Amino acid sequence: MQKGLFEVKRDSEANEDERVRVPISDRALSFAQQAWRPAASALAVALAGLIVWHGINGKNGLLVWQQKRVEDQQLRKEIDSLSQENARLRDHVERLQTNPDAIAVVARDKLHYTKQNEVIVDLSNEKKTPEQPAAGK
């Protein structure tokens, strides 16, 4: 029987207990035999916790995956809107290449071209009337 630093040996003939010092290698071996299961269990629990944490917060974890899904949805919406605008502009270019009336509309709006016997009146340079001062002040 072993207790701490000493091993108790019974002398069967004299019914007396004798304490004998146990070598450190035997004590270390005894401790290792008793403590390996709890230490291994604690290590396994810590390792499982680390794996779960990495699965949630890691480089490709659950939180990053959710952020990437939201970003993907936003980019898909942006792609759809840009595709619609691209189709609209492509249609506009097609009309400008084939329809003389569309060319005339753009020339009149952007370049201020006129047809014969038309006059353009520019109202942006007219003087505005000054505001009347409030009475009684």
N, C-alpha and C positions, 0 to 999 in steps of 0.2 A: 504494500500500500504506500502511495506517494503523496506527500503533502508539502508543497512548497519546495524549499531547498533540501529538505530531509526526507528520507524514506524510513518508514517505521517497519522494523523487522521484529517478528515475534519469535521468541525462543519458546518452542513448544514444551520443553522440559521444565523450564523455570517459570513459565508464565510471566515473563517479563518482556517489556517492550524496549527495544534498543533503537536509537536514532543513528542513522548512517548518512553521511553527506553524499548527495547524488551528483555526478558529474554534469557540467553544463550542457554537454552534447545530448545527454539523455533527457535533461529537462527541456531543451529546445525541441527535441523530437516528440516528446510527450505533448508539449504545447501545440506544435504543428498538427499533431493528430487530432487534438481536441478543437482547434480553432479554424481549421480549413473550411468546414461546411458553412459556418456563419459568415466567414470572410468571402467565400465564393458566392453565397447568396446575396450579400451586400453588393458585390461587384456586378453580379448579373442584373440586379435592380437598377444600379447606377447606369449600366450600359443600356438597358432598355429605356430608361429615362432620356439618355442622350440621343438615342435613335428617334424617339418620339419628338423630342425638341427639334432635332435636325429636320425631321419630316414636316414640321410646321413652319419653322423659321429659317430653314436652310436656304442655300442658293437657289434651289428648285423646289422649295417647299410649298405648302398649301397657301400661305399668304401671298407669295410671289405669283403663284398660279392664278389666284383670284384677281390680282392687279393686272396681270397679262390678259385675262379674259375681258375685263372692263376696257382696257386699252384696245383690244382687238375689236370690240363692239363699236367703240368710237371711231376707229379707223375705217371700219366697214361703212359706217354712216357717211364719213367724209368721202370715201371712194364713190358711194352712190350719188352723193350730191355733185361731185366733180364729174362723174359720168354723165349726169343729166345736163350739167352746164356745157360739157364738151359736145353732147348731141345737139344742144340748142345752138351753139356757135357753129358747128358743122352745117346745120340747116341754114343758118344765116349766110354763111359763106356760099353755100349752094345757090341760095336765092340771089345773092349779089352777082354771081357768075352768070346766071341764066335769065334773070328778070330785070329788064330795063327800068321798070317802075321802082323797084327796090333800090337800084343805083341812084335814081333821081331823088328819092326820099333822103338817102344818106347825104348826097351832095347838097341838098337844100338845108338840112339840119346842121351838119358839121361844117361845111365849107361856105355856107350862105350864098349858094348859087341861086339864080333866079331864072324864071322863064321869061320869054319876051313879054313886054308890057307889064311886068311886075315891078313893084317898088318895095324895098325892105326899109322898114322904119325901126330904128334902134331906140328902144325906150329906156335902156339902161343908163344913158347919160343925161336924162332930163333932170332938172333941178327939182328937188323936193321942197314943198312949202314948209317954212319953219313952223314949229308948233307955237300956238298962242300961249302966252304966259297966263298962269291962273290968276283970276281976278281976286282982289282982296289981299294979296300978299305983298 
